[in-house]
Amino acid sequence: MIKFFRNIRKKLLAEGNTIKYLKYAIGEIVLVVIGILIALQINNWNEDRLEQREETKLLENLKIDFKQTIIEFNEMNSNRQIILSANYELTKLNANDEFLNTKKIDTLIGFTFIVPTFNGKSGSLMVLLNSGKINILKNEALKKLLFSWPSEVEDMTEGEIDSKKLTLESYLPIVRKYANVSEIIRTSPVLPIKPQIRPKGISSNYKDLLNDREFISLLYHLELFALDNIQETEKLIKISESIIEIIDSELKQ
């Protein structure tokens, strides 16, 4: 092809027809420019196609992560409801009742030892945020929700940390003062650790525990944490559902 154009130029020069040569030269330049533009368009089309494919994969991974996150959040709130129920039962017990059901109290206190924590980190989202690939996503509303997600989770986890700290540093010590904690843990249907039975166990004094004002105060404090954490988690569930709804809309396009 190049040889063909070169021969035409030589022929026009040989004829000495300057006007024809100039017209030909301009036409050749136009053809080259058109060829370059077509090549660029094809390249841009290929890049757009690859980017669209990558965006689809990112959206699918995000959807999987956030669906799993919703499952985890619902399980956490179910556990918090168990904690609240046990908490309410303990505060209603009559400490002066000489027929206190020790096994029942063991179970109830075992439930209050539960400290639900959020372990999901949404791996796909972290990759997007850390790599800058979040800019591949075209939906601005979705990007806004994803950018705000870490701070929203942090609000909830702060409550979890405070609740865990209160349980370990204040609640557990006062229970340990009156009760055989190893027996509570061993007989609990929800706590995974099962210590061995000691030959001479410490007997639990639940009458004095239920009369202890600090213990009752801590139960109310833990109740407030549980209620607040449930509210924060429900908010995150709604955000997750909004994210999934936008993703589904994007994947259908």
C-alpha positions in Angstrom: 0.0 0.0 0.0 2.8 2.4 0.9 4.6 1.5 -2.4 1.4 2.2 -4.3 1.1 5.8 -2.8 4.8 6.4 -3.4 4.4 5.5 -7.1 1.5 8.0 -7.4 3.6 10.8 -5.9 6.5 10.1 -8.2 4.2 10.1 -11.3 2.6 13.4 -10.3 6.0 15.0 -9.7 7.3 13.7 -13.0 4.3 15.3 -14.7 5.1 18.6 -13.0 1.5 19.1 -12.1 1.9 20.9 -8.7 -1.8 21.5 -8.1 -2.7 17.8 -8.6 0.2 16.8 -6.4 -0.9 19.2 -3.6 -4.5 17.9 -3.8 -3.2 14.3 -3.7 -0.9 15.1 -0.7 -3.8 16.7 1.2 -6.0 13.7 0.4 -3.3 11.3 1.6 -3.0 13.3 4.9 -6.8 13.2 5.3 -6.8 9.4 4.8 -4.0 9.0 7.4 -5.9 11.1 9.9 -9.1 9.2 9.3 -7.2 5.9 9.8 -5.7 7.2 13.1 -9.1 8.3 14.3 -10.6 4.9 13.5 -7.8 3.1 15.3 -8.3 5.3 18.3 -12.0 4.7 18.3 -11.5 0.9 18.1 -9.0 1.1 21.0 -11.4 3.2 23.1 -14.2 0.8 22.4 -12.0 -2.1 23.5 -11.0 -0.3 26.7 -14.6 0.6 27.4 -15.6 -3.0 26.9 -12.9 -4.3 29.2 -13.7 -1.6 31.8 -17.4 -2.6 31.6 -16.5 -6.2 32.1 -14.4 -5.3 35.2 -17.1 -3.1 36.6 -19.6 -6.0 36.3 -17.2 -8.3 38.1 -16.7 -5.7 40.9 -20.4 -5.2 41.3 -21.0 -8.9 41.5 -18.4 -9.3 44.2 -19.7 -6.3 46.2 -23.2 -7.8 46.1 -22.0 -11.1 47.4 -20.1 -9.3 50.3 -23.0 -7.2 51.3 -25.5 -10.0 51.2 -23.2 -11.9 53.6 -22.9 -8.8 55.7 -26.7 -8.6 56.1 -26.7 -12.3 57.2 -24.0 -11.5 59.8 -25.8 -8.4 61.0 -29.1 -10.3 61.5 -27.3 -13.0 63.4 -25.7 -10.4 65.7 -29.0 -8.8 66.4 -30.6 -12.1 67.1 -27.9 -12.7 69.7 -28.5 -9.2 71.2 -32.2 -10.1 71.5 -31.1 -13.2 73.5 -28.9 -11.0 75.7 -31.8 -8.6 76.3 -34.3 -11.4 77.1 -31.8 -12.9 79.7 -31.1 -9.4 81.0 -34.9 -8.8 81.6 -35.4 -12.2 83.2 -32.5 -11.6 85.7 -33.9 -8.2 86.7 -37.3 -9.7 87.4 -36.0 -12.5 89.6 -36.9 -12.2 93.3 -33.7 -12.4 95.2 -35.5 -13.3 98.4 -37.1 -16.4 96.9 -35.6 -19.3 98.8 -36.3 -21.6 95.8 -34.1 -19.8 93.3 -33.5 -22.0 90.3 -29.7 -22.0 90.2 -29.5 -23.8 86.8 -31.8 -21.3 85.3 -29.8 -18.4 86.6 -26.6 -20.1 85.3 -28.2 -20.2 81.8 -29.4 -16.6 82.0 -26.0 -15.2 83.1 -24.3 -17.3 80.4 -26.5 -15.5 77.8 -25.4 -12.1 79.2 -21.7 -13.1 78.6 -22.3 -13.0 74.8 -20.6 -10.1 73.1 -21.5 -9.9 69.4 -18.8 -8.4 67.2 -18.8 -7.6 63.5 -16.0 -9.5 61.8 -16.9 -8.8 58.2 -14.6 -6.3 56.5 -16.1 -6.4 53.0 -13.0 -7.5 51.2 -14.2 -6.4 47.8 -14.9 -2.9 49.1 -11.5 -2.6 50.8 -9.8 -3.6 47.5 -11.9 -0.9 45.7 -11.0 1.8 48.2 -7.3 0.9 48.5 -6.6 0.5 44.8 -8.7 3.4 43.6 -10.7 1.1 41.4 -13.9 2.5 42.9 -13.7 5.2 40.2 -14.5 2.5 37.7 -18.0 2.4 39.1 -20.3 4.8 37.2 -23.1 5.2 39.6 -22.4 8.2 41.8 -25.0 7.3 44.5 -23.4 3.9 44.9 -20.0 5.4 45.2 -21.2 7.8 47.9 -22.7 4.9 49.9 -19.5 2.9 49.6 -17.2 5.8 50.6 -19.3 6.4 53.7 -19.5 2.7 54.7 -16.3 2.4 56.8 -17.3 5.4 59.0 -20.8 4.0 59.4 -19.4 0.6 60.5 -17.0 2.4 62.9 -19.9 4.0 64.6 -21.4 0.6 65.4 -18.1 -1.1 66.3 -17.4 1.7 68.9 -20.5 0.6 70.7 -19.4 -3.0 70.5 -16.0 -2.2 72.0 -17.6 -0.3 74.8 -20.0 -3.1 75.5 -17.2 -5.7 75.5 -15.1 -3.6 77.8 -17.9 -3.1 80.3 -18.6 -6.9 80.2 -15.0 -8.0 80.7 -13.8 -5.2 83.1 -16.9 -4.6 85.3 -19.7 -7.1 84.7 -17.7 -10.4 84.7 -15.7 -9.5 87.9 -18.9 -8.8 90.0 -20.5 -12.1 88.7 -17.3 -13.9 89.5 -17.5 -12.5 93.1 -20.8 -14.4 93.8 -21.0 -17.2 91.2 -19.1 -20.2 89.9 -18.2 -18.7 86.4 -16.7 -22.0 85.1 -20.0 -23.8 85.9 -21.9 -21.0 84.1 -19.7 -21.3 81.0 -19.7 -25.1 81.1 -23.5 -25.4 81.2 -24.2 -22.5 78.8 -25.9 -23.6 75.5 -24.3 -20.7 73.5 -20.8 -20.3 74.9 -18.3 -22.6 73.0 -15.7 -23.1 75.8 -16.5 -26.0 78.1 -14.1 -26.1 81.1 -13.7 -29.4 83.0 -15.6 -30.0 86.2 -13.6 -29.2 89.3 -13.8 -31.7 92.2 -14.5 -28.9 94.6 -16.5 -26.2 92.8 -17.4 -22.8 94.2 -21.0 -22.7 95.1 -23.0 -19.7 93.6 -24.6 -17.2 95.9 -27.3 -15.8 93.6 -29.3 -14.4 96.5 -26.6 -11.8 97.3 -25.7 -11.3 93.6 -29.3 -10.3 92.8 -29.4 -8.0 95.7 -26.2 -6.3 94.7 -27.0 -2.8 93.4 -23.9 -2.6 91.2 -24.9 -5.8 89.4 -28.4 -4.5 88.7 -26.9 -1.2 87.5 -24.5 -3.1 85.2 -27.5 -5.1 83.7 -29.2 -1.8 82.8 -26.0 -0.4 81.4 -25.5 -3.5 79.2 -29.2 -3.3 78.1 -28.6 0.2 76.8 -25.5 -0.9 74.9 -27.5 -3.8 73.3 -30.4 -1.6 72.3 -28.0 1.0 70.8 -26.0 -1.6 68.9 -29.2 -3.1 67.6 -30.3 0.3 66.3 -26.9 1.0 64.7 -26.9 -2.5 63.1 -30.4 -2.1 61.7 -29.2 1.2 60.1 -26.3 -0.7 58.5 -28.7 -3.3 57.2 -30.7 -0.7 55.5 -27.6 0.8 53.9 -26.5 -2.6 52.7 -29.9 -3.2 51.2 -29.7 0.1 49.3 -26.3 -0.8 48.0 -27.5 -4.2 46.7 -30.6 -2.5 45.2 -28.4 -0.1 43.2 -26.0 -2.9 42.2 -28.9 -5.0 40.9 -30.1 -2.0 38.9 -26.6 -1.5 37.4 -26.2 -5.1 36.5 -29.5 -5.1 34.6 -28.3 -2.3 32.3 
